[in-house]
Structure formats: C-alpha cells, structure tokens
Amino acid sequence: MYEGLNIAQTGLMSMQMRLDVIADNIANVNTNGFKASRLEFKDALYTAGLLPALAATPEGNQQEGHGTLPSAVSRDFSQGALVTSGNPWDFAIEGEGFFALQNTAGDTVYTRTGSFYKSIEADGAYLVNDDGYYVLDNNGERILTPEDTIGVAVDSDGTLSFETLGGNAESVTLGVYTFRNTGGILALGDGNFGVDIAAGERLEAVNFKVLQGMTEASNVDLATEMTLLVRSQRVFSLAARAVTTADDMEGVANNMKS
C-alpha cells in the first residue's frame, strides 16, 4: 500500500509540472517569437522483486514499476503566424533559422524575435533588439548603420540595404543560423536561446526568407493548450483520489486486530 502512495505521488508531481508548462504556454500566447513547450514522460524506476516461491532465476523475477516521471521539456519550433507590424526595422524569418545576437556578456545568443531598432552610441548607431543585444551579421560582427541612414530595405536572403542622405545604399547581411539538433538549444528567456553540445554544429540557414515590416507571432495553439489543461486536471484529480484510497487502505490495515 505504501507503494500505491508512491505511485500516486509520481502522478501528482508529473501533472503539476505539466500544468506549469501549459500555464507558461498560455501566458505567452501573444508573445512574439515564443515557441511552445511540451512535457515528456517516462516510466519510473523498475525494481527486480524475486518471488519467494520460485528460485532466483529469470523466470522467478518480478519487475515492479513506480509510476511515471517527467523526462524532458521539449520545445516546438514550428513556424508561428507572420504578422504585419508596419515597422521597417522589424524582420521575420519564414522557414528555418535564428537571428544571431550578442548579449551584454559578449556571448552569442539566438532568437526568432526580429523586433530591432537603432541604438545611438558614441561610435555610431548599432542595430539592437529590445534587450539592447547587438544584432550580428553573417561574419559575427555587430551591425553598424551608416550615420546618415534614412531608410532600410531587406532582401529575402537577409541582406540589409541602408539608404543614406547621400543616396548611396550600403549593405550588410544578417546572420541567420540553424543547428544540427534544434531541439538541443537552451531557452534563456525573453525569446532568446543559447547552445551547448546537445545542439550540435551551428550551420548557416538555407531554407528561409527574411520578411521586412513583419514579426513572427507565438506558435501556441490556444485550443490545444486548453484541451491539454482539462486532460491534465482530470489526471491530477484521479491521482489525488488514488492517494486518498491508498491512505484509507493503510488506515484499515493499521486498525486491524488479530
């Protein structure tokens, strides 16, 4: 009966984590560039219990499981809806890939959120995101806009052409990258991602288009999330009932008199 409590406990803990993930998805349904998460499960540790009536042989082995446990939180990198913003400094990626940014610590991070603007600094006007991270070009350098820039245009391959007061258009190409294992990149918050060994080799993205004056909306499907929410609440209630039943059985056993 103690084992019954333990199994029910794993169900409660797993569903609580699932509810937390669903709540995070729903909270970010209107966050540009947000990618929905999914909680994955595995069966809990199995133990080898030998039946006393049989010899200690493979035939006499009894495998016992202990419920379910969360195994990983995976992220869905499918395309979000593309929304017109009207801001010429907003860029959206249609297809694979991430924009490369340099954060305040000097590290390279990646994002699908292409809401950029010019930041005026002592040595010029740099292209940055809402967090002040520098946007990087395809050579890993910060993008410095010409001093007299009055407009910008972008080609589908990410080439930015700056229109200046002198009429000359200077150009630079946005760094757009993907990875051997996109599922291995790490969420850093604020729509930014970092990489470790699980992500594999960084590659230049090929199957993409950069669109100007647009942003990529969250890919959260609210109907799917609400369905998962109801299912998870029902499983949580069932596991809670299992705890109550196991506790009642323990009480009966403890009050038995010979």
Secondary structure, 3 states (H helix, E strand, C coil): CHHHHHHHHHHHHHHHHHHHHHHHHHHCCCCCCCCCEEEEEEECCCEEEECCCCCCCHHHEEEECCCEEEEEEEECCCCCCEEECCCCCEEEEEECCEEEEECCCCCEEEECCCEEEEEEECCEEEEEECCCCEEEECCCCECEECCCEEEEEECCCCEEEEEECCCCEEEEEECEEEECCHHHCEEEECCEEECCHHHCCEEECCCEEEEECEEECCCCCHHHHHHHHHHHHHHHHHHHHHHHHHHHHHHHHHHCCC
